[in-house]
């Protein structure tokens, strides 16, 4: 296994593609994780955290949609958007420093 902090940082930052393209924030990290988890040190663990976070955010957004009609969903969606923007950047910085990133509010689908 080789250590490749740049690829791990890129994997964290690739989540931001959802803000640019609308859909790449789950697909690109998933592809990087699946293809590199056996060869890059810590890619398996960090990739699982990223995928779990992205799936959790998707579920939370779907749950918020019906609540838009009673005005609770709009602030919740704004908060989820901010978390989806800020946490990948913070965790990319942590990964570049060799720290293990954390994504709060994440449901563990992959362990």
Phi and psi restraints in degrees (range 20) as a CNS / XPLOR table:
assign (resid 1 and name C) (resid 2 and name N)
       (resid 2 and name CA) (resid 2 and name C) 1.0 -111.0 20.0 2
assign (resid 2 and name N) (resid 2 and name CA)
       (resid 2 and name C) (resid 3 and name N) 1.0 154.2 20.0 2
assign (resid 2 and name C) (resid 3 and name N)
       (resid 3 and name CA) (resid 3 and name C) 1.0 -94.6 20.0 2
assign (resid 3 and name N) (resid 3 and name CA)
       (resid 3 and name C) (resid 4 and name N) 1.0 127.3 20.0 2
assign (resid 3 and name C) (resid 4 and name N)
       (resid 4 and name CA) (resid 4 and name C) 1.0 -140.6 20.0 2
assign (resid 4 and name N) (resid 4 and name CA)
       (resid 4 and name C) (resid 5 and name N) 1.0 83.1 20.0 2
assign (resid 4 and name C) (resid 5 and name N)
       (resid 5 and name CA) (resid 5 and name C) 1.0 -64.3 20.0 2
assign (resid 5 and name N) (resid 5 and name CA)
       (resid 5 and name C) (resid 6 and name N) 1.0 -33.4 20.0 2
assign (resid 5 and name C) (resid 6 and name N)
       (resid 6 and name CA) (resid 6 and name C) 1.0 -63.9 20.0 2
assign (resid 6 and name N) (resid 6 and name CA)
       (resid 6 and name C) (resid 7 and name N) 1.0 -40.8 20.0 2
assign (resid 6 and name C) (resid 7 and name N)
       (resid 7 and name CA) (resid 7 and name C) 1.0 -67.6 20.0 2
assign (resid 7 and name N) (resid 7 and name CA)
       (resid 7 and name C) (resid 8 and name N) 1.0 -37.8 20.0 2
assign (resid 7 and name C) (resid 8 and name N)
       (resid 8 and name CA) (resid 8 and name C) 1.0 -66.4 20.0 2
assign (resid 8 and name N) (resid 8 and name CA)
       (resid 8 and name C) (resid 9 and name N) 1.0 -42.3 20.0 2
assign (resid 8 and name C) (resid 9 and name N)
       (resid 9 and name CA) (resid 9 and name C) 1.0 -61.8 20.0 2
assign (resid 9 and name N) (resid 9 and name CA)
       (resid 9 and name C) (resid 10 and name N) 1.0 -44.1 20.0 2
assign (resid 9 and name C) (resid 10 and name N)
       (resid 10 and name CA) (resid 10 and name C) 1.0 -61.6 20.0 2
assign (resid 10 and name N) (resid 10 and name CA)
       (resid 10 and name C) (resid 11 and name N) 1.0 -37.1 20.0 2
assign (resid 10 and name C) (resid 11 and name N)
       (resid 11 and name CA) (resid 11 and name C) 1.0 -64.2 20.0 2
assign (resid 11 and name N) (resid 11 and name CA)
       (resid 11 and name C) (resid 12 and name N) 1.0 -42.2 20.0 2
assign (resid 11 and name C) (resid 12 and name N)
       (resid 12 and name CA) (resid 12 and name C) 1.0 -64.2 20.0 2
assign (resid 12 and name N) (resid 12 and name CA)
       (resid 12 and name C) (resid 13 and name N) 1.0 -44.8 20.0 2
assign (resid 12 and name C) (resid 13 and name N)
       (resid 13 and name CA) (resid 13 and name C) 1.0 -72.5 20.0 2
assign (resid 13 and name N) (resid 13 and name CA)
       (resid 13 and name C) (resid 14 and name N) 1.0 -22.3 20.0 2
assign (resid 13 and name C) (resid 14 and name N)
       (resid 14 and name CA) (resid 14 and name C) 1.0 -66.4 20.0 2
assign (resid 14 and name N) (resid 14 and name CA)
       (resid 14 and name C) (resid 15 and name N) 1.0 -15.9 20.0 2
assign (resid 14 and name C) (resid 15 and name N)
       (resid 15 and name CA) (resid 15 and name C) 1.0 -63.9 20.0 2
assign (resid 15 and name N) (resid 15 and name CA)
       (resid 15 and name C) (resid 16 and name N) 1.0 -24.2 20.0 2
assign (resid 15 and name C) (resid 16 and name N)
       (resid 16 and name CA) (resid 16 and name C) 1.0 -73.7 20.0 2
assign (resid 16 and name N) (resid 16 and name CA)
       (resid 16 and name C) (resid 17 and name N) 1.0 -7.5 20.0 2
assign (resid 16 and name C) (resid 17 and name N)
       (resid 17 and name CA) (resid 17 and name C) 1.0 -60.5 20.0 2
assign (resid 17 and name N) (resid 17 and name CA)
       (resid 17 and name C) (resid 18 and name N) 1.0 -25.5 20.0 2
assign (resid 17 and name C) (resid 18 and name N)
       (resid 18 and name CA) (resid 18 and name C) 1.0 -60.9 20.0 2
assign (resid 18 and name N) (resid 18 and name CA)
       (resid 18 and name C) (resid 19 and name N) 1.0 -31.5 20.0 2
assign (resid 18 and name C) (resid 19 and name N)
       (resid 19 and name CA) (resid 19 and name C) 1.0 -76.5 20.0 2
assign (resid 19 and name N) (resid 19 and name CA)
       (resid 19 and name C) (resid 20 and name N) 1.0 -23.2 20.0 2
assign (resid 19 and name C) (resid 20 and name N)
       (resid 20 and name CA) (resid 20 and name C) 1.0 -94.4 20.0 2
assign (resid 20 and name N) (resid 20 and name CA)
       (resid 20 and name C) (resid 21 and name N) 1.0 -49.9 20.0 2
assign (resid 20 and name C) (resid 21 and name N)
       (resid 21 and name CA) (resid 21 and name C) 1.0 -102.4 20.0 2
assign (resid 21 and name N) (resid 21 and name CA)
       (resid 21 and name C) (resid 22 and name N) 1.0 -21.5 20.0 2
assign (resid 21 and name C) (resid 22 and name N)
       (resid 22 and name CA) (resid 22 and name C) 1.0 97.3 20.0 2
assign (resid 22 and name N) (resid 22 and name CA)
       (resid 22 and name C) (resid 23 and name N) 1.0 -14.5 20.0 2
assign (resid 22 and name C) (resid 23 and name N)
       (resid 23 and name CA) (resid 23 and name C) 1.0 -145.0 20.0 2
assign (resid 23 and name N) (resid 23 and name CA)
       (resid 23 and name C) (resid 24 and name N) 1.0 -13.9 20.0 2
assign (resid 23 and name C) (resid 24 and name N)
       (resid 24 and name CA) (resid 24 and name C) 1.0 -74.9 20.0 2
assign (resid 24 and name N) (resid 24 and name CA)
       (resid 24 and name C) (resid 25 and name N) 1.0 -10.2 20.0 2
assign (resid 24 and name C) (resid 25 and name N)
       (resid 25 and name CA) (resid 25 and name C) 1.0 -67.6 20.0 2
assign (resid 25 and name N) (resid 25 and name CA)
       (resid 25 and name C) (resid 26 and name N) 1.0 -18.2 20.0 2
assign (resid 25 and name C) (resid 26 and name N)
       (resid 26 and name CA) (resid 26 and name C) 1.0 -105.4 20.0 2
assign (resid 26 and name N) (resid 26 and name CA)
       (resid 26 and name C) (resid 27 and name N) 1.0 -37.8 20.0 2
assign (resid 26 and name C) (resid 27 and name N)
       (resid 27 and name CA) (resid 27 and name C) 1.0 -69.7 20.0 2
assign (resid 27 and name N) (resid 27 and name CA)
       (resid 27 and name C) (resid 28 and name N) 1.0 -48.2 20.0 2
assign (resid 27 and name C) (resid 28 and name N)
       (resid 28 and name CA) (resid 28 and name C) 1.0 -64.9 20.0 2
assign (resid 28 and name N) (resid 28 and name CA)
       (resid 28 and name C) (resid 29 and name N) 1.0 -48.9 20.0 2
assign (resid 28 and name C) (resid 29 and name N)
       (resid 29 and name CA) (resid 29 and name C) 1.0 -61.7 20.0 2
assign (resid 29 and name N) (resid 29 and name CA)
       (resid 29 and name C) (resid 30 and name N) 1.0 -33.9 20.0 2
assign (resid 29 and name C) (resid 30 and name N)
       (resid 30 and name CA) (resid 30 and name C) 1.0 -63.4 20.0 2
assign (resid 30 and name N) (resid 30 and name CA)
       (resid 30 and name C) (resid 31 and name N) 1.0 -44.6 20.0 2
assign (resid 30 and name C) (resid 31 and name N)
       (resid 31 and name CA) (resid 31 and name C) 1.0 -64.5 20.0 2
assign (resid 31 and name N) (resid 31 and name CA)
       (resid 31 and name C) (resid 32 and name N) 1.0 -45.0 20.0 2
assign (resid 31 and name C) (resid 32 and name N)
       (resid 32 and name CA) (resid 32 and name C) 1.0 -61.4 20.0 2
assign (resid 32 and name N) (resid 32 and name CA)
       (resid 32 and name C) (resid 33 and name N) 1.0 -45.5 20.0 2
assign (resid 32 and name C) (resid 33 and name N)
       (resid 33 and name CA) (resid 33 and name C) 1.0 -62.5 20.0 2
assign (resid 33 and name N) (resid 33 and name CA)
       (resid 33 and name C) (resid 34 and name N) 1.0 -47.9 20.0 2
assign (resid 33 and name C) (resid 34 and name N)
       (resid 34 and name CA) (resid 34 and name C) 1.0 -63.4 20.0 2
assign (resid 34 and name N) (resid 34 and name CA)
       (resid 34 and name C) (resid 35 and name N) 1.0 -38.6 20.0 2
assign (resid 34 and name C) (resid 35 and name N)
       (resid 35 and name CA) (resid 35 and name C) 1.0 -82.8 20.0 2
assign (resid 35 and name N) (resid 35 and name CA)
       (resid 35 and name C) (resid 36 and name N) 1.0 -22.8 20.0 2
assign (resid 35 and name C) (resid 36 and name N)
       (resid 36 and name CA) (resid 36 and name C) 1.0 -115.4 20.0 2
assign (resid 36 and name N) (resid 36 and name CA)
       (resid 36 and name C) (resid 37 and name N) 1.0 -1.2 20.0 2
assign (resid 36 and name C) (resid 37 and name N)
       (resid 37 and name CA) (resid 37 and name C) 1.0 -65.1 20.0 2
assign (resid 37 and name N) (resid 37 and name CA)
       (resid 37 and name C) (resid 38 and name N) 1.0 -24.6 20.0 2
assign (resid 37 and name C) (resid 38 and name N)
       (resid 38 and name CA) (resid 38 and name C) 1.0 -87.6 20.0 2
assign (resid 38 and name N) (resid 38 and name CA)
       (resid 38 and name C) (resid 39 and name N) 1.0 -19.6 20.0 2
assign (resid 38 and name C) (resid 39 and name N)
       (resid 39 and name CA) (resid 39 and name C) 1.0 -110.1 20.0 2
assign (resid 39 and name N) (resid 39 and name CA)
       (resid 39 and name C) (resid 40 and name N) 1.0 -22.2 20.0 2
assign (resid 39 and name C) (resid 40 and name N)
       (resid 40 and name CA) (resid 40 and name C) 1.0 -108.9 20.0 2
assign (resid 40 and name N) (resid 40 and name CA)
       (resid 40 and name C) (resid 41 and name N) 1.0 128.7 20.0 2
assign (resid 40 and name C) (resid 41 and name N)
       (resid 41 and name CA) (resid 41 and name C) 1.0 -61.4 20.0 2
assign (resid 41 and name N) (resid 41 and name CA)
       (resid 41 and name C) (resid 42 and name N) 1.0 130.7 20.0 2
assign (resid 41 and name C) (resid 42 and name N)
       (resid 42 and name CA) (resid 42 and name C) 1.0 71.2 20.0 2
assign (resid 42 and name N) (resid 42 and name CA)
       (resid 42 and name C) (resid 43 and name N) 1.0 2.0 20.0 2
assign (resid 42 and name C) (resid 43 and name N)
       (resid 43 and name CA) (resid 43 and name C) 1.0 -66.8 20.0 2
assign (resid 43 and name N) (resid 43 and name CA)
       (resid 43 and name C) (resid 44 and name N) 1.0 -37.2 20.0 2
assign (resid 43 and name C) (resid 44 and name N)
       (resid 44 and name CA) (resid 44 and name C) 1.0 -62.3 20.0 2
assign (resid 44 and name N) (resid 44 and name CA)
       (resid 44 and name C) (resid 45 and name N) 1.0 -49.4 20.0 2
assign (resid 44 and name C) (resid 45 and name N)
       (resid 45 and name CA) (resid 45 and name C) 1.0 -67.6 20.0 2
assign (resid 45 and name N) (resid 45 and name CA)
       (resid 45 and name C) (resid 46 and name N) 1.0 -45.5 20.0 2
assign (resid 45 and name C) (resid 46 and name N)
       (resid 46 and name CA) (resid 46 and name C) 1.0 -70.4 20.0 2
assign (resid 46 and name N) (resid 46 and name CA)
       (resid 46 and name C) (resid 47 and name N) 1.0 -36.0 20.0 2
assign (resid 46 and name C) (resid 47 and name N)
       (resid 47 and name CA) (resid 47 and name C) 1.0 -63.0 20.0 2
assign (resid 47 and name N) (resid 47 and name CA)
       (resid 47 and name C) (resid 48 and name N) 1.0 -40.9 20.0 2
assign (resid 47 and name C) (resid 48 and name N)
       (resid 48 and name CA) (resid 48 and name C) 1.0 -61.9 20.0 2
assign (resid 48 and name N) (resid 48 and name CA)
       (resid 48 and name C) (resid 49 and name N) 1.0 -41.2 20.0 2
assign (resid 48 and name C) (resid 49 and name N)
       (resid 49 and name CA) (resid 49 and name C) 1.0 -63.3 20.0 2
assign (resid 49 and name N) (resid 49 and name CA)
       (resid 49 and name C) (resid 50 and name N) 1.0 -41.0 20.0 2
assign (resid 49 and name C) (resid 50 and name N)
       (resid 50 and name CA) (resid 50 and name C) 1.0 -65.6 20.0 2
assign (resid 50 and name N) (resid 50 and name CA)
       (resid 50 and name C) (resid 51 and name N) 1.0 -46.8 20.0 2
assign (resid 50 and name C) (resid 51 and name N)
       (resid 51 and name CA) (resid 51 and name C) 1.0 -65.0 20.0 2
assign (resid 51 and name N) (resid 51 and name CA)
       (resid 51 and name C) (resid 52 and name N) 1.0 -43.0 20.0 2
assign (resid 51 and name C) (resid 52 and name N)
       (resid 52 and name CA) (resid 52 and name C) 1.0 -59.8 20.0 2
assign (resid 52 and name N) (resid 52 and name CA)
       (resid 52 and name C) (resid 53 and name N) 1.0 -41.5 20.0 2
assign (resid 52 and name C) (resid 53 and name N)
       (resid 53 and name CA) (resid 53 and name C) 1.0 -64.1 20.0 2
assign (resid 53 and name N) (resid 53 and name CA)
       (resid 53 and name C) (resid 54 and name N) 1.0 -46.0 20.0 2
assign (resid 53 and name C) (resid 54 and name N)
       (resid 54 and name CA) (resid 54 and name C) 1.0 -64.6 20.0 2
assign (resid 54 and name N) (resid 54 and name CA)
       (resid 54 and name C) (resid 55 and name N) 1.0 -42.2 20.0 2
assign (resid 54 and name C) (resid 55 and name N)
       (resid 55 and name CA) (resid 55 and name C) 1.0 -65.6 20.0 2
assign (resid 55 and name N) (resid 55 and name CA)
       (resid 55 and name C) (resid 56 and name N) 1.0 -40.5 20.0 2
assign (resid 55 and name C) (resid 56 and name N)
       (resid 56 and name CA) (resid 56 and name C) 1.0 -62.5 20.0 2
assign (resid 56 and name N) (resid 56 and name CA)
       (resid 56 and name C) (resid 57 and name N) 1.0 -44.8 20.0 2
assign (resid 56 and name C) (resid 57 and name N)
       (resid 57 and name CA) (resid 57 and name C) 1.0 -62.6 20.0 2
assign (resid 57 and name N) (resid 57 and name CA)
       (resid 57 and name C) (resid 58 and name N) 1.0 -38.9 20.0 2
assign (resid 57 and name C) (resid 58 and name N)
       (resid 58 and name CA) (resid 58 and name C) 1.0 -62.7 20.0 2
assign (resid 58 and name N) (resid 58 and name CA)
       (resid 58 and name C) (resid 59 and name N) 1.0 -44.6 20.0 2
assign (resid 58 and name C) (resid 59 and name N)
       (resid 59 and name CA) (resid 59 and name C) 1.0 -64.4 20.0 2
assign (resid 59 and name N) (resid 59 and name CA)
       (resid 59 and name C) (resid 60 and name N) 1.0 -44.3 20.0 2
assign (resid 59 and name C) (resid 60 and name N)
       (resid 60 and name CA) (resid 60 and name C) 1.0 -61.6 20.0 2
assign (resid 60 and name N) (resid 60 and name CA)
       (resid 60 and name C) (resid 61 and name N) 1.0 -39.1 20.0 2
assign (resid 60 and name C) (resid 61 and name N)
       (resid 61 and name CA) (resid 61 and name C) 1.0 -65.5 20.0 2
assign (resid 61 and name N) (resid 61 and name CA)
       (resid 61 and name C) (resid 62 and name N) 1.0 -41.5 20.0 2
assign (resid 61 and name C) (resid 62 and name N)
       (resid 62 and name CA) (resid 62 and name C) 1.0 -63.5 20.0 2
assign (resid 62 and name N) (resid 62 and name CA)
       (resid 62 and name C) (resid 63 and name N) 1.0 -40.1 20.0 2
assign (resid 62 and name C) (resid 63 and name N)
       (resid 63 and name CA) (resid 63 and name C) 1.0 -66.3 20.0 2
assign (resid 63 and name N) (resid 63 and name CA)
       (resid 63 and name C) (resid 64 and name N) 1.0 -34.4 20.0 2
assign (resid 63 and name C) (resid 64 and name N)
       (resid 64 and name CA) (resid 64 and name C) 1.0 -71.6 20.0 2
assign (resid 64 and name N) (resid 64 and name CA)
       (resid 64 and name C) (resid 65 and name N) 1.0 -24.6 20.0 2
assign (resid 64 and name C) (resid 65 and name N)
       (resid 65 and name CA) (resid 65 and name C) 1.0 -56.5 20.0 2
assign (resid 65 and name N) (resid 65 and name CA)
       (resid 65 and name C) (resid 66 and name N) 1.0 -48.8 20.0 2
assign (resid 65 and name C) (resid 66 and name N)
       (resid 66 and name CA) (resid 66 and name C) 1.0 -64.5 20.0 2
assign (resid 66 and name N) (resid 66 and name CA)
       (resid 66 and name C) (resid 67 and name N) 1.0 -24.9 20.0 2
assign (resid 66 and name C) (resid 67 and name N)
       (resid 67 and name CA) (resid 67 and name C) 1.0 -79.0 20.0 2
assign (resid 67 and name N) (resid 67 and name CA)
       (resid 67 and name C) (resid 68 and name N) 1.0 -5.1 20.0 2
assign (resid 67 and name C) (resid 68 and name N)
       (resid 68 and name CA) (resid 68 and name C) 1.0 -61.4 20.0 2
assign (resid 68 and name N) (resid 68 and name CA)
       (resid 68 and name C) (resid 69 and name N) 1.0 -35.2 20.0 2
assign (resid 68 and name C) (resid 69 and name N)
       (resid 69 and name CA) (resid 69 and name C) 1.0 -67.0 20.0 2
assign (resid 69 and name N) (resid 69 and name CA)
       (resid 69 and name C) (resid 70 and name N) 1.0 -23.7 20.0 2
assign (resid 69 and name C) (resid 70 and name N)
       (resid 70 and name CA) (resid 70 and name C) 1.0 -107.8 20.0 2
assign (resid 70 and name N) (resid 70 and name CA)
       (resid 70 and name C) (resid 71 and name N) 1.0 19.3 20.0 2
assign (resid 70 and name C) (resid 71 and name N)
       (resid 71 and name CA) (resid 71 and name C) 1.0 67.2 20.0 2
assign (resid 71 and name N) (resid 71 and name CA)
       (resid 71 and name C) (resid 72 and name N) 1.0 2.8 20.0 2
assign (resid 71 and name C) (resid 72 and name N)
       (resid 72 and name CA) (resid 72 and name C) 1.0 -82.0 20.0 2
assign (resid 72 and name N) (resid 72 and name CA)
       (resid 72 and name C) (resid 73 and name N) 1.0 -30.3 20.0 2
assign (resid 72 and name C) (resid 73 and name N)
       (resid 73 and name CA) (resid 73 and name C) 1.0 -67.6 20.0 2
assign (resid 73 and name N) (resid 73 and name CA)
       (resid 73 and name C) (resid 74 and name N) 1.0 -32.7 20.0 2
assign (resid 73 and name C) (resid 74 and name N)
       (resid 74 and name CA) (resid 74 and name C) 1.0 -65.1 20.0 2
assign (resid 74 and name N) (resid 74 and name CA)
       (resid 74 and name C) (resid 75 and name N) 1.0 -51.2 20.0 2
assign (resid 74 and name C) (resid 75 and name N)
       (resid 75 and name CA) (resid 75 and name C) 1.0 -63.8 20.0 2
assign (resid 75 and name N) (resid 75 and name CA)
       (resid 75 and name C) (resid 76 and name N) 1.0 -34.1 20.0 2
assign (resid 75 and name C) (resid 76 and name N)
       (resid 76 and name CA) (resid 76 and name C) 1.0 -65.4 20.0 2
assign (resid 76 and name N) (resid 76 and name CA)
       (resid 76 and name C) (resid 77 and name N) 1.0 -42.0 20.0 2
assign (resid 76 and name C) (resid 77 and name N)
       (resid 77 and name CA) (resid 77 and name C) 1.0 -66.3 20.0 2
assign (resid 77 and name N) (resid 77 and name CA)
       (resid 77 and name C) (resid 78 and name N) 1.0 -37.1 20.0 2
assign (resid 77 and name C) (resid 78 and name N)
       (resid 78 and name CA) (resid 78 and name C) 1.0 -63.7 20.0 2
assign (resid 78 and name N) (resid 78 and name CA)
       (resid 78 and name C) (resid 79 and name N) 1.0 -44.1 20.0 2
assign (resid 78 and name C) (resid 79 and name N)
       (resid 79 and name CA) (resid 79 and name C) 1.0 -62.0 20.0 2
assign (resid 79 and name N) (resid 79 and name CA)
       (resid 79 and name C) (resid 80 and name N) 1.0 -43.8 20.0 2
assign (resid 79 and name C) (resid 80 and name N)
       (resid 80 and name CA) (resid 80 and name C) 1.0 -63.0 20.0 2
assign (resid 80 and name N) (resid 80 and name CA)
       (resid 80 and name C) (resid 81 and name N) 1.0 -38.5 20.0 2
assign (resid 80 and name C) (resid 81 and name N)
       (resid 81 and name CA) (resid 81 and name C) 1.0 -63.5 20.0 2
assign (resid 81 and name N) (resid 81 and name CA)
       (resid 81 and name C) (resid 82 and name N) 1.0 -42.1 20.0 2
assign (resid 81 and name C) (resid 82 and name N)
       (resid 82 and name CA) (resid 82 and name C) 1.0 -64.9 20.0 2
assign (resid 82 and name N) (resid 82 and name CA)
       (resid 82 and name C) (resid 83 and name N) 1.0 -42.9 20.0 2
assign (resid 82 and name C) (resid 83 and name N)
       (resid 83 and name CA) (resid 83 and name C) 1.0 -62.3 20.0 2
assign (resid 83 and name N) (resid 83 and name CA)
       (resid 83 and name C) (resid 84 and name N) 1.0 -40.8 20.0 2
assign (resid 83 and name C) (resid 84 and name N)
       (resid 84 and name CA) (resid 84 and name C) 1.0 -68.2 20.0 2
assign (resid 84 and name N) (resid 84 and name CA)
       (resid 84 and name C) (resid 85 and name N) 1.0 -21.5 20.0 2
assign (resid 84 and name C) (resid 85 and name N)
       (resid 85 and name CA) (resid 85 and name C) 1.0 -89.7 20.0 2
assign (resid 85 and name N) (resid 85 and name CA)
       (resid 85 and name C) (resid 86 and name N) 1.0 -42.9 20.0 2
assign (resid 85 and name C) (resid 86 and name N)
       (resid 86 and name CA) (resid 86 and name C) 1.0 -82.3 20.0 2
assign (resid 86 and name N) (resid 86 and name CA)
       (resid 86 and name C) (resid 87 and name N) 1.0 -45.1 20.0 2
assign (resid 86 and name C) (resid 87 and name N)
       (resid 87 and name CA) (resid 87 and name C) 1.0 -61.8 20.0 2
assign (resid 87 and name N) (resid 87 and name CA)
       (resid 87 and name C) (resid 88 and name N) 1.0 -41.2 20.0 2
assign (resid 87 and name C) (resid 88 and name N)
       (resid 88 and name CA) (resid 88 and name C) 1.0 -61.7 20.0 2
assign (resid 88 and name N) (resid 88 and name CA)
       (resid 88 and name C) (resid 89 and name N) 1.0 -35.1 20.0 2
assign (resid 88 and name C) (resid 89 and name N)
       (resid 89 and name CA) (resid 89 and name C) 1.0 -68.3 20.0 2
assign (resid 89 and name N) (resid 89 and name CA)
       (resid 89 and name C) (resid 90 and name N) 1.0 -46.4 20.0 2
assign (resid 89 and name C) (resid 90 and name N)
       (resid 90 and name CA) (resid 90 and name C) 1.0 -60.9 20.0 2
assign (resid 90 and name N) (resid 90 and name CA)
       (resid 90 and name C) (resid 91 and name N) 1.0 -43.9 20.0 2
assign (resid 90 and name C) (resid 91 and name N)
       (resid 91 and name CA) (resid 91 and name C) 1.0 -73.6 20.0 2
assign (resid 91 and name N) (resid 91 and name CA)
       (resid 91 and name C) (resid 92 and name N) 1.0 -26.1 20.0 2
assign (resid 91 and name C) (resid 92 and name N)
       (resid 92 and name CA) (resid 92 and name C) 1.0 -66.6 20.0 2
assign (resid 92 and name N) (resid 92 and name CA)
       (resid 92 and name C) (resid 93 and name N) 1.0 -40.1 20.0 2
assign (resid 92 and name C) (resid 93 and name N)
       (resid 93 and name CA) (resid 93 and name C) 1.0 -65.0 20.0 2
assign (resid 93 and name N) (resid 93 and name CA)
       (resid 93 and name C) (resid 94 and name N) 1.0 -43.7 20.0 2
assign (resid 93 and name C) (resid 94 and name N)
       (resid 94 and name CA) (resid 94 and name C) 1.0 -60.5 20.0 2
assign (resid 94 and name N) (resid 94 and name CA)
       (resid 94 and name C) (resid 95 and name N) 1.0 -43.6 20.0 2
assign (resid 94 and name C) (resid 95 and name N)
       (resid 95 and name CA) (resid 95 and name C) 1.0 -64.8 20.0 2
assign (resid 95 and name N) (resid 95 and name CA)
       (resid 95 and name C) (resid 96 and name N) 1.0 -36.9 20.0 2
assign (resid 95 and name C) (resid 96 and name N)
       (resid 96 and name CA) (resid 96 and name C) 1.0 -68.6 20.0 2
assign (resid 96 and name N) (resid 96 and name CA)
       (resid 96 and name C) (resid 97 and name N) 1.0 -24.3 20.0 2
assign (resid 96 and name C) (resid 97 and name N)
       (resid 97 and name CA) (resid 97 and name C) 1.0 -90.7 20.0 2
assign (resid 97 and name N) (resid 97 and name CA)
       (resid 97 and name C) (resid 98 and name N) 1.0 2.3 20.0 2
assign (resid 97 and name C) (resid 98 and name N)
       (resid 98 and name CA) (resid 98 and name C) 1.0 84.7 20.0 2
assign (resid 98 and name N) (resid 98 and name CA)
       (resid 98 and name C) (resid 99 and name N) 1.0 7.4 20.0 2
assign (resid 98 and name C) (resid 99 and name N)
       (resid 99 and name CA) (resid 99 and name C) 1.0 -87.1 20.0 2
assign (resid 99 and name N) (resid 99 and name CA)
       (resid 99 and name C) (resid 100 and name N) 1.0 156.7 20.0 2
assign (resid 99 and name C) (resid 100 and name N)
       (resid 100 and name CA) (resid 100 and name C) 1.0 -86.3 20.0 2
assign (resid 100 and name N) (resid 100 and name CA)
       (resid 100 and name C) (resid 101 and name N) 1.0 123.0 20.0 2
assign (resid 100 and name C) (resid 101 and name N)
       (resid 101 and name CA) (resid 101 and name C) 1.0 -73.6 20.0 2
assign (resid 101 and name N) (resid 101 and name CA)
       (resid 101 and name C) (resid 102 and name N) 1.0 156.4 20.0 2
assign (resid 101 and name C) (resid 102 and name N)
       (resid 102 and name CA) (resid 102 and name C) 1.0 -129.5 20.0 2
assign (resid 102 and name N) (resid 102 and name CA)
       (resid 102 and name C) (resid 103 and name N) 1.0 139.4 20.0 2
assign (resid 102 and name C) (resid 103 and name N)
       (resid 103 and name CA) (resid 103 and name C) 1.0 -121.8 20.0 2
assign (resid 103 and name N) (resid 103 and name CA)
       (resid 103 and name C) (resid 104 and name N) 1.0 103.7 20.0 2
assign (resid 103 and name C) (resid 104 and name N)
       (resid 104 and name CA) (resid 104 and name C) 1.0 -68.2 20.0 2
assign (resid 104 and name N) (resid 104 and name CA)
       (resid 104 and name C) (resid 105 and name N) 1.0 161.4 20.0 2
assign (resid 104 and name C) (resid 105 and name N)
       (resid 105 and name CA) (resid 105 and name C) 1.0 63.9 20.0 2
assign (resid 105 and name N) (resid 105 and name CA)
       (resid 105 and name C) (resid 106 and name N) 1.0 20.8 20.0 2
assign (resid 105 and name C) (resid 106 and name N)
       (resid 106 and name CA) (resid 106 and name C) 1.0 -94.9 20.0 2
assign (resid 106 and name N) (resid 106 and name CA)
       (resid 106 and name C) (resid 107 and name N) 1.0 133.1 20.0 2
assign (resid 106 and name C) (resid 107 and name N)
       (resid 107 and name CA) (resid 107 and name C) 1.0 -88.4 20.0 2
assign (resid 107 and name N) (resid 107 and name CA)
       (resid 107 and name C) (resid 108 and name N) 1.0 132.0 20.0 2
assign (resid 107 and name C) (resid 108 and name N)
       (resid 108 and name CA) (resid 108 and name C) 1.0 -84.9 20.0 2
assign (resid 108 and name N) (resid 108 and name CA)
       (resid 108 and name C) (resid 109 and name N) 1.0 95.5 20.0 2
assign (resid 108 and name C) (resid 109 and name N)
       (resid 109 and name CA) (resid 109 and name C) 1.0 -86.2 20.0 2
assign (resid 109 and name N) (resid 109 and name CA)
       (resid 109 and name C) (resid 110 and name N) 1.0 -42.7 20.0 2
assign (resid 109 and name C) (resid 110 and name N)
       (resid 110 and name CA) (resid 110 and name C) 1.0 -104.3 20.0 2
assign (resid 110 and name N) (resid 110 and name CA)
       (resid 110 and name C) (resid 111 and name N) 1.0 129.8 20.0 2
